[in-house]
Amino acid sequence: MLKLFDKNHNALGILSHYKDLYIEELLKEGTKSMSFSISSTNPMIDKIQEEGYIQTSDYEFVIKEFNKNYTSQQCCCCITIKQ
């Protein structure tokens, strides 16, 4: 389950029906990245924006890139570091 938040950490809803969810750990940098694709017809598509946040059950990621095309969008995120 992916929870979507805006730039101010206001909850926007739950993302569902995404595909190709991939979380990668970058050992050299000590960080993680996440990517997934989502259909352009998904009702939450207009709420996804760069610098917004996505929470998984274990981590929180900031949306760094959101590539749009005709049938699906690719979302790329980096883990947030809380101090």
N, CA, C and O of each residue as an XYZ file, in Angstrom:
332
protein
N       0.841     -1.173      0.000
C       0.000      0.000      0.000
C       0.889      1.240      0.000
O       1.857      1.321      0.756
N       0.555      2.194     -0.846
C       1.277      3.452     -0.928
C       0.343      4.589     -0.535
O      -0.751      4.730     -1.081
N       0.793      5.397      0.422
C       0.025      6.563      0.862
C       0.631      7.802      0.218
O       1.846      7.995      0.247
N      -0.213      8.632     -0.357
C       0.228      9.831     -1.068
C      -0.023     11.075     -0.224
O      -1.093     11.236      0.363
N       0.984     11.957     -0.171
C       0.911     13.220      0.557
C       1.370     14.350     -0.356
O       2.172     14.129     -1.264
N       0.866     15.559     -0.122
C       1.324     16.705     -0.905
C       2.640     17.235     -0.349
O       3.230     16.630      0.546
N       3.099     18.369     -0.884
C       4.383     18.954     -0.483
C       4.420     19.371      0.982
O       5.493     19.483      1.575
N       3.242     19.601      1.564
C       3.148     20.029      2.958
C       2.788     18.893      3.899
O       2.409     19.129      5.047
N       2.902     17.677      3.424
C       2.586     16.463      4.183
C       1.102     16.316      4.512
O       0.753     15.652      5.488
N       0.231     16.920      3.722
C      -1.206     16.710      3.881
C      -1.584     15.435      3.138
O      -1.228     15.260      1.972
N      -2.304     14.547      3.812
C      -2.692     13.277      3.199
C      -3.642     13.507      2.034
O      -4.602     14.271      2.142
N      -3.362     12.831      0.907
C      -4.198     12.944     -0.283
C      -4.967     11.670     -0.576
O      -5.997     11.713     -1.248
N      -4.488     10.544     -0.086
C      -5.180      9.283     -0.327
C      -4.221      8.121     -0.511
O      -3.011      8.242     -0.321
N      -4.799      7.001     -0.885
C      -4.066      5.755     -1.091
C      -3.894      5.526     -2.592
O      -4.852      5.619     -3.359
N      -2.659      5.225     -2.999
C      -2.403      4.863     -4.390
C      -2.616      3.361     -4.552
O      -2.067      2.563     -3.792
N      -3.402      2.991     -5.526
C      -3.606      1.573     -5.819
C      -3.505      1.375     -7.320
O      -3.455      2.341     -8.081
N      -3.477      0.152     -7.729
C      -3.401     -0.221     -9.144
C      -2.153      0.320     -9.836
O      -2.199      0.694    -11.008
N      -1.034      0.359     -9.102
C       0.252      0.708     -9.705
C       0.940     -0.580    -10.143
O       0.551     -1.671     -9.727
N       1.959     -0.449    -10.980
C       2.682     -1.613    -11.481
C       4.178     -1.390    -11.339
O       4.648     -0.261    -11.192
N       4.904     -2.476    -11.386
C       6.366     -2.446    -11.444
C       6.995     -1.673    -10.291
O       7.972     -0.952    -10.493
N       6.449     -1.813     -9.084
C       7.029     -1.156     -7.911
C       8.396     -1.753     -7.638
O       8.545     -2.971     -7.539
N       9.393     -0.888     -7.516
C      10.765     -1.332     -7.328
C      11.449     -0.422     -6.326
O      11.507      0.792     -6.521
N      11.972     -1.012     -5.244
C      12.745     -0.255     -4.255
C      14.178     -0.764     -4.324
O      14.437     -1.961     -4.196
N      15.101      0.171     -4.528
C      16.509     -0.165     -4.699
C      17.312      0.494     -3.589
O      17.108      1.666     -3.273
N      18.222     -0.267     -3.001
C      19.109      0.284     -1.989
C      20.445      0.601     -2.640
O      21.072     -0.262     -3.255
N      20.872      1.849     -2.497
C      22.146      2.299     -3.055
C      23.183      2.260     -1.934
O      23.272      3.186     -1.127
N      23.958      1.190     -1.891
C      24.859      0.960     -0.761
C      25.938      2.030     -0.625
O      26.254      2.444      0.490
N      26.501      2.478     -1.729
C      27.551      3.495     -1.667
C      27.067      4.777     -1.020
O      27.768      5.378     -0.206
N      25.857      5.194     -1.389
C      25.309      6.439     -0.861
C      24.548      6.233      0.444
O      24.291      7.194      1.168
N      24.191      5.000      0.746
C      23.425      4.717      1.954
C      21.988      5.190      1.863
O      21.386      5.534      2.881
N      21.420      5.216      0.651
C      20.054      5.675      0.458
C      19.232      4.614     -0.274
O      19.747      3.563     -0.658
N      17.976      4.905     -0.455
C      17.079      4.029     -1.201
C      16.335      4.872     -2.231
O      16.139      6.074     -2.054
N      15.932      4.218     -3.299
C      15.090      4.876     -4.292
C      13.934      3.947     -4.620
O      14.033      2.731     -4.452
N      12.849      4.524     -5.083
C      11.663      3.749     -5.427
C      11.139      4.250     -6.763
O      11.194      5.443     -7.061
N      10.630      3.321     -7.560
C       9.967      3.713     -8.802
C       8.782      2.789     -9.038
O       8.759      1.650     -8.574
N       7.811      3.297     -9.761
C       6.648      2.504    -10.141
C       5.970      3.196    -11.306
O       6.230      4.366    -11.585
N       5.104      2.467    -11.980
C       4.310      3.076    -13.049
C       2.842      3.001    -12.659
O       2.419      2.120    -11.912
N       2.083      3.947    -13.184
C       0.666      4.041    -12.847
C      -0.091      4.486    -14.100
O       0.400      5.319    -14.863
N      -1.252      3.945    -14.304
C      -2.047      4.236    -15.491
C      -2.470      5.697    -15.523
O      -2.745      6.299    -14.486
N      -2.518      6.256    -16.720
C      -2.953      7.644    -16.864
C      -4.443      7.812    -16.562
O      -4.923      8.939    -16.445
N      -5.181      6.701    -16.433
C      -6.604      6.774    -16.096
C      -6.854      6.580    -14.596
O      -8.005      6.604    -14.159
N      -5.804      6.391    -13.811
C      -5.956      6.222    -12.368
C      -6.535      7.497    -11.767
O      -6.054      8.584    -12.084
N      -7.562      7.402    -10.901
C      -8.191      8.600    -10.339
C      -7.257      9.463     -9.479
O      -7.554     10.632     -9.236
N      -6.138      8.902     -9.019
C      -5.203      9.665     -8.182
C      -4.110     10.349     -9.005
O      -3.278     11.063     -8.446
N      -4.101     10.147    -10.301
C      -2.997     10.600    -11.144
C      -2.760     12.110    -11.059
O      -1.611     12.551    -11.076
N      -3.802     12.888    -10.969
C      -3.654     14.339    -10.932
C      -3.145     14.855     -9.588
O      -2.752     16.016     -9.477
N      -3.149     14.002     -8.573
C      -2.676     14.418     -7.252
C      -1.191     14.153     -7.049
O      -0.596     14.659     -6.098
N      -0.590     13.367     -7.929
C       0.848     13.069     -7.819
C       1.623     14.245     -8.386
O       1.415     14.647     -9.531
N       2.526     14.797     -7.566
C       3.323     15.919     -8.021
C       4.734     15.834     -7.462
O       4.955     15.289     -6.381
N       5.680     16.377     -8.206
C       7.058     16.386     -7.741
C       7.165     17.137     -6.423
O       6.483     18.136     -6.198
N       8.035     16.633     -5.561
C       8.272     17.125     -4.205
C       7.152     16.760     -3.239
O       7.179     17.180     -2.083
N       6.170     15.988     -3.689
C       5.199     15.400     -2.776
C       5.839     14.184     -2.116
O       7.008     13.888     -2.365
N       5.093     13.486     -1.287
C       5.639     12.351     -0.538
C       4.794     11.098     -0.751
O       3.581     11.161     -0.952
N       5.478      9.965     -0.699
C       4.810      8.665     -0.738
C       5.357      7.835      0.404
O       6.570      7.712      0.570
N       4.462      7.267      1.188
C       4.861      6.394      2.288
C       4.532      4.948      1.945
O       3.449      4.633      1.452
N       5.508      4.070      2.224
C       5.269      2.630      2.186
C       5.106      2.194      3.636
O       5.080      3.040      4.530
N       4.998      0.916      3.883
C       4.884      0.444      5.266
C       6.182      0.655      6.044
O       6.172      0.655      7.275
N       7.305      0.835      5.332
C       8.602      0.960      6.003
C       9.303      2.303      5.831
O      10.093      2.694      6.690
N       9.031      3.018      4.743
C       9.806      4.209      4.412
C       8.921      5.330      3.893
O       7.768      5.125      3.514
N       9.502      6.518      3.891
C       8.868      7.662      3.249
C       9.800      8.157      2.145
O      11.005      8.303      2.352
N       9.228      8.411      0.980
C       9.992      8.858     -0.174
C       9.458     10.197     -0.652
O       8.264     10.476     -0.540
N      10.350     11.023     -1.186
C       9.940     12.266     -1.831
C       9.935     12.025     -3.341
O      10.850     11.401     -3.878
N       8.912     12.516     -4.013
C       8.782     12.325     -5.462
C       9.727     13.303     -6.151
O       9.589     14.518     -6.009
N      10.680     12.770     -6.889
C      11.671     13.600     -7.569
C      11.405     13.740     -9.056
O      11.823     14.717     -9.677
N      10.713     12.771     -9.629
C      10.480     12.808    -11.071
C       9.164     12.108    -11.380
O       8.864     11.050    -10.827
N       8.393     12.707    -12.260
C       7.113     12.130    -12.654
C       6.973     12.287    -14.153
O       6.582     13.348    -14.639
N       7.292     11.230    -14.890
C       7.309     11.255    -16.352
C       5.969     10.807    -16.902
O       5.497      9.712    -16.593
N       5.362     11.648    -17.710
C       4.050     11.341    -18.261
C       4.166     10.942    -19.725
O       4.951     11.515    -20.480
N       3.373      9.952    -20.111
C       3.186      9.644    -21.520
C       1.723      9.306    -21.735
O       0.914      9.501    -20.829
N       1.371      8.822    -22.869
C      -0.041      8.650    -23.227
C      -0.794      7.647    -22.354
O      -1.919      7.925    -21.938
N      -0.200      6.488    -22.070
C      -0.940      5.437    -21.373
C      -0.557      5.253    -19.909
O      -1.374      4.794    -19.111
N       0.677      5.607    -19.546
C       1.079      5.418    -18.157
C       2.116      6.461    -17.769
O       2.736      7.092    -18.625
N       2.291      6.629    -16.469
C       3.252      7.570    -15.925
C       4.269      6.787    -15.106
O       3.925      5.794    -14.465
N       5.512      7.233    -15.129
C       6.565      6.627    -14.337
C       6.923      7.592    -13.223
O       7.210      8.762    -13.476
N       6.906      7.107    -11.999
C       7.203      7.939    -10.837
C       8.496      7.450    -10.209
O       8.642      6.259     -9.931
N       9.445      8.368     -9.981
C      10.732      8.042     -9.359
C      10.874      8.853     -8.071
O      10.635     10.061     -8.058
N      11.263      8.181     -6.998
C      11.301      8.817     -5.683
C      12.615      8.489     -4.985
O      13.249      7.474     -5.274
N      13.014      9.363     -4.063
C      14.184      9.123     -3.213
C      13.727      9.129     -1.762
O      12.794      9.846     -1.401
N      14.386      8.325     -0.933
C      13.995      8.225      0.471
C      14.277      9.558      1.179
O      15.254     10.240      0.871
N      13.419      9.910      2.115
C      13.640     11.115      2.921
C      14.448     10.728      4.145
O      14.281      9.641      4.699
N      15.307     11.610      4.552
C      16.137     11.386      5.732
C      15.645     12.331      6.817
O      15.749     13.550      6.688
N      15.113     11.763      7.876
C      14.629     12.584      8.988
C      15.705     12.644     10.064
O      16.245     11.615     10.469
N      16.011     13.844     10.520
C      17.049     14.013     11.533
C      16.442     14.324     12.865
O      17.164     14.501     13.846
